[in-house]
Structure formats: C-alpha cells, structure tokens
Amino acid sequence: IGSVMLVASLYFASRATTLLGFQLWFGLVAGVAVAAFFAPLMAAVTGWFDTQRGLAVSLVSAGIGIAPLTMTPLSAWLVTTYDWRVSMQFLAVIAAVILIPASFFLRSQPALAQAAAGMPTTVPTEAADRSDMTVRQALVSAPFIILALTNFFCCATHSGPIFHTVSYASICGIPAV
C-alpha cells in the first residue's frame, strides 16, 4: 500500500495545478506513503533475527540512506534535462518498477507463520506483561517518550543543514540544481 501510495503521490504531484495540491500530494501523501513502508520493513527485520538484530536493523536503516545517494543525482539530471513535472513522472515509474514488485518479497516472520499454522510459539515474558497496555499507557511510557524524542532530535539535527544547503551552495556560486 505504501509503495502504491508513493507512486500515486509522485504522479499526481506532477499533475498538480496549485501549490496546495502539490503540497498535499508530495508532502502529505508521499510522507504517509514512506512511513507506511518504513515501519513494516523494520518490523519484518526485527522478527526474522534472534541474534544480531541490532546489526540487521542498522543495515536496513543504512540501506534506506542509499535512496538519496542515488536518486538525488538522477533527479537533478532529470530536472535539468526535462521539466520538474516530467521528472516526477519518471520517478513515479521508477518507484513503480522497483518498489511494488519488491514488496512481494516480504515474508512474515517465523513466529507469526507458526502462530497462523496453529503451532505453539514462545512469547517472551516481557511482551506478555505489556500486552494489556492501553494506547495512552504506551504513549506516556518512558521507552516511547525516549524513542520519540530521539527521533525528533535526530530529524532536527539533520534537517536543519539540509534546509540551508541550497542557499549556502548558491552563495558559494554552485548552481541550485
């Protein structure tokens, strides 16, 4: 669903006739789309590894960073060669060709497959103790607050420089593209 939403958001953002329409399609829908497949990827990876789980999650996180490394130069070339609308349509096609088929390679973690087959699974005591938590209790729990604040400060520290990169590059005489 996230992959399809991303493809749709890129395509419909390229067809937007107003700034608000563009912001809704590219900002809101694309943001929700990326969130819709980032969290399941992390959950899938953590369920498949009993040992070295931190390494596996780190590799998935690092892999997600490859997209800007590869797509930024491609996007710059597309915008330079074509206009931004055609460029976004190319990106929508690329996302459709790569992400939608790749989503079919995701498999349920072994414990979920065993549970679906009616086989007994072992649930860690800690997880069993927390299964009766309400949403409110989870949102005010120390682990959630720490993770939320860590995520906020992580994003804040890397987003600040990103916002100013283009203006700084312009001051240095580097073209905006």
C-alpha positions in Angstrom: 0.0 0.0 0.0 2.8 2.4 0.8 4.6 1.7 -2.5 1.4 2.3 -4.4 0.7 5.5 -2.5 4.2 6.7 -3.2 3.8 6.1 -6.9 0.4 7.8 -6.9 1.7 10.8 -4.9 4.6 11.4 -7.3 2.4 11.1 -10.4 -0.4 13.3 -9.0 2.0 15.9 -7.6 3.4 16.2 -11.1 -0.1 17.0 -12.4 -0.9 19.5 -9.6 -2.1 22.9 -10.8 -1.9 24.7 -7.4 0.7 24.9 -4.7 -1.7 23.5 -2.2 -2.4 20.5 -4.4 1.3 19.9 -4.8 1.9 20.2 -1.1 -0.8 17.7 -0.3 0.3 15.1 -2.9 4.0 15.4 -2.5 4.2 16.5 1.2 1.3 14.7 2.9 0.6 11.6 0.7 4.3 10.9 -0.1 5.2 11.3 3.6 2.4 8.9 4.7 3.5 6.5 1.9 7.1 6.4 3.1 6.0 5.9 6.7 3.7 3.1 5.6 6.6 1.0 4.3 9.4 2.1 6.6 7.8 0.8 9.8 6.8 -2.6 8.3 10.3 -3.1 7.0 11.8 -2.5 10.4 9.2 -4.8 12.0 9.9 -7.5 9.4 13.6 -7.4 10.0 13.3 -7.5 13.8 11.1 -10.5 13.6 13.5 -12.5 11.5 16.6 -12.1 13.7 17.1 -13.5 17.2 20.8 -12.7 17.2 22.5 -9.7 15.7 19.1 -8.0 15.5 20.7 -4.6 16.0 23.0 -5.1 13.1 20.1 -6.2 10.9 18.1 -3.1 11.7 21.1 -0.9 11.3 21.7 -2.3 7.8 18.1 -1.7 6.8 18.4 1.9 8.1 21.6 2.4 6.2 20.1 0.9 3.1 17.3 3.5 3.3 20.0 6.2 3.1 21.1 4.8 -0.3 18.0 6.3 -1.9 19.1 9.9 -1.5 22.6 9.0 -2.6 21.3 7.5 -5.9 18.1 9.4 -6.5 19.4 13.0 -5.9 21.8 13.0 -8.9 19.2 11.3 -11.0 16.6 13.8 -10.0 19.0 16.7 -10.7 19.8 15.3 -14.2 16.1 14.7 -14.9 15.1 18.3 -13.9 18.0 19.7 -15.9 17.1 17.6 -19.0 13.3 17.8 -18.7 11.0 19.9 -16.6 10.0 19.1 -13.0 6.7 17.6 -14.0 8.2 15.1 -16.4 10.9 14.3 -13.9 8.4 13.4 -11.2 6.6 11.2 -13.6 9.8 9.4 -14.4 10.4 9.0 -10.7 6.9 7.6 -10.3 7.6 5.0 -13.0 11.0 4.1 -11.3 9.2 3.7 -8.0 6.5 1.6 -9.5 9.0 -0.7 -11.3 11.2 -1.2 -8.2 9.1 -0.8 -5.0 5.8 -2.6 -6.0 7.5 -5.8 -7.1 9.9 -5.7 -4.2 7.1 -5.6 -1.7 6.1 -9.1 -2.7 9.4 -10.4 -1.4 8.4 -9.5 2.2 7.6 -12.6 4.2 6.0 -12.9 7.7 8.4 -13.6 10.5 8.7 -17.2 11.5 6.8 -16.8 14.8 3.8 -15.3 13.0 3.8 -18.1 10.5 3.9 -20.7 13.3 1.0 -18.9 15.1 -1.0 -18.8 11.9 -0.4 -22.6 11.4 -1.6 -23.3 14.9 1.8 -24.3 16.2 2.8 -23.2 19.7 5.1 -20.2 19.9 7.0 -18.9 22.8 6.2 -15.3 23.8 8.8 -13.5 25.9 7.5 -12.8 29.4 8.2 -9.1 29.0 6.0 -9.0 25.8 3.3 -10.9 27.6 3.4 -8.5 30.5 2.9 -5.5 28.2 0.1 -7.0 26.0 -2.6 -5.4 28.2 -1.2 -1.8 27.9 -3.6 0.8 26.6 -2.6 3.2 23.9 -2.5 6.0 26.4 -0.2 4.0 28.7 2.1 3.2 25.7 2.3 6.8 24.7 3.3 8.0 28.1 5.7 5.1 28.8 9.4 6.0 29.2 10.6 3.9 26.3 8.1 5.5 23.9 9.0 9.0 25.1 12.7 8.4 24.8 12.3 6.9 21.3 10.1 9.8 20.2 12.5 12.4 21.5 15.5 10.6 19.9 13.7 10.5 16.6 12.7 14.2 16.8 16.3 15.4 17.7 17.8 13.1 15.0 15.5 14.6 12.4 16.0 18.2 13.7 19.8 17.9 13.6 20.0 16.6 10.1 17.1 18.6 8.6 18.5 22.0 9.7 21.6 21.7 7.5 19.5 20.3 4.6 17.2 23.3 4.6 20.2 25.6 4.2 22.3 23.6 1.8 20.8 25.1 -1.4 21.1 28.7 -0.2 24.7 28.1 1.0 25.6 26.5 -2.3 24.2 29.5 -4.2 26.3 31.8 -2.1 29.3 29.7 -3.0 28.5 30.0 -6.7 27.2 26.5 -7.1 24.0 26.2 -9.3 20.8 25.3 -7.4 20.3 22.1 -9.3 
